[in-house]
Amino acid sequence: MKKLAYFDASIETPEEIILAADFIPVRLFGDPTIGIDKANEHVPPTHCVWARNILEQAIEGFDDDIKGVITTHGCDCTNREFDIWLECVNLDFFFLLNAPLKRNETALKFFINDIKELVIQLEEKFGVNITSTKISNAIKKMNQIRNILREISEYRSKMILKGSDFHALVKMVQQIDKNKALEMLKSKLEELKTQKSHLDNNLKRVLLTGSVIDDTEFIKFLESLGYHIVIDDLCIGTSYFWDNVKENEEPIKALAQYHLNKPHYSTKFPSYKRFETIKALAEKYNVAGVINIAQKFCEPVLYTHPYFNKKFKELEIPYLFVEMEYNRESYKQLITRFEAFAEII
Amino acid sequence: MSAVKKRSKMLNATNKLKNEMGRHFLAIEQAHRDGKPTAWATAGTPVELLYTMGVQPMLPENSATISAALKKSQDFIELAEEEGFSYDLCSYFKTNVGAVLSNADMSLGGTRKPTFMLSSDVICDTHVNWFQVQAERLNVPHFTIDVPHVVSNTTNRQRNYFKKYIIEQLWELLDFITELTGNEYDPEKGKEVALNSFELGKVWQDIFELRKNIPCPVSTRDTFGGLFPLFTMTGLKSPIKLYKRMYKEAKERVDNGIGALEYEEYRLMFEGIPFWYNLKFFSNLERWNAIIVYEPYVYAFTKYTNPNITKNDVINDPVECMAELVLSFWYIYDLETRVKMFKETVKDWKIDGVLLHDNLSCRPNACGMYDLKRRLMEEADIPSLVITADMNDPRKMNETQVLNQIESFIEILRERKKS
């Protein structure tokens, strides 16, 4: 089956539209094991390393089944690099989805128009017919996935499911056929229901936040240092299944509402609101500390860090901020900082 | 490299800029004294609407350039970094954070606490994040305008609803100001301000037109120096007079065959924000008889670069025009349009080479620069050079290295002239 990729610095791409166009949505992730020489010919080395990593893969060429890409408005880097993709990436279809910066009725109207435009351009390019019924069916399927993911997510705090296993699961759901994903999730949930709490209770229960963190090996690295990610507010995490899309609403409007009603990511305004989400999650899950990871040059996260630092200090919630290179060698250089934080909490 | 340092001739009128800046700062002080509403605004926002609503604008990024010119920006930047703001974040932003923390005087790049803040993501997300940080710290309301991102394959159909979205937000902005200050939108005042803004932009464009002449009558000393009113005073009458004087003087030079440089050999374009802490750097070019005759960044702020926007449009519907202008802002052109405009400019202004500033503090502007360079060289056969530095942080500029790069670049231009 044909696939359509999406490049999203948060998670506001309506996968349902891609499904309704009879494509498999495939979220693009970085690969911290590769070099990025080709991307560096197009983008200065002081720009987001994660975005350059994905550009590198795009220049090298994706799987042949991937016919196009939707870049969803995120940060300056992902938005600006869209034109560079047009220059040097060989795909049939490119669309910049302008997910709005703000959250109000005006922004909602605009987002509906932009999703409708995406529908029109997909129909024109691929000769498909994206009907309301097909979108509604896709919403139902995605809601099922969201429901199960929310349920599975809780097994982290029950000390049954490792954070890295959950991260790998969410990542896989964002890349494979949704029917297969649904089956896989159902089976995983049944398996988890039979298990009792078995993870070491001495692990440090933390909340993970920050930039797009897509390397499961990094989560494993944190686990190797004695941490357990019981909750997160990440786009490869709770932001992907925060709520459900309304099924009794006009489907495009419902999709736009869903994405605008989700908690704020650092790429949206006001990004300080993200603190409220993290605070609520930290309290609900009774975490011992909060770890905020900024990929190198990730401006949205860098701007919010001093505010978060101040607020967590006021709340007396231990908070660790780390700026990180996007390669596995660099993780090792951070061992001391993570170990020191584990000591504190 | 020639050991003799030459100095390009500055227009006498440009020296009067200090008076204009003085007038601007005085207006801010007066507004504070009189309890008149004031607002911080980011570049690219429609400052005209603030003047129309009786709100005195202040642009912290212009203030930041003053700090840099007075060699104060590094101190302010380091102060912001002590607060936890990364070394990699925008140096204008950090200069402002440091200036506010130091309670710096306006003459050193400080700013007054405003009634509210107005930002937009039209140029960068930094503007929005910057004002979010400062609005929280100073405890003032903040309004932001979300401008959809126009890319190389954006269709006219998309532009139409993009524009509608901006128009709606501009009316929301006016409501926001009314609610905060009690001042109502007066359409007549709106027209008057818009007309002044239009005229200011057009006179500046006329000055640029004169720079097509060989020798070029106006150097960067005048353009970087004279830029201030385009940001802060657009909508007022007084800077129009100043620009007209600049134009008149430049025209006289053209009529008499006088250039800003005594002997002009190489005509260059400079893309990006200059190094405000080291403007004398540009004098170095004169050693090689090279002069910058066009700066897209400076030209962008004439605003009225969209040929579809006429004087009548501006007068008839200032708010709608502002929305259109925001969408067609030179500084944020998509790559395809940027390449096209650069190629046309190179031809019209008879440019020999292009200098591109990979500004570590302005990633949106630097993004696409490598492809721009490649395409200019391949499609227009124009030598182009990328220089990496920073607009306000002197720590990030290696002057010797950049000068060596430029010297080699001039050597290439010299060889091309010979052949």
Interface residues (C-beta under 8 A of the other chain):
Chain A: E41 H42 V43 P44 T46 H47 H73 C75 D76 C77 N79 R80 E81 F82 D83 I84 L86 E87 C88 F94 F95 L96 N98 P100 L101 K102 T106 A107 K109 F110 N113 D114 E117 T267 F269 P270 S271 Y272 A294 K296 F297 E299 P300 L302 Y303 T304 H305 P306 Y307 N309 F321 E323
Chain B: E83 G84 F85 S86 D88 L89 D121 C124 D125 T126 V128 N129 W130 Q132 V133 E136 H142 T144 D146 P148 H149 V151 S152 N153 T154 R157 Q158 Y161 F162 K164 Y165 E168 Q169 E172 D334 L335 E336 D358 L360 R363 P364 A366 C367 G368 M369 Y370 D371 T388
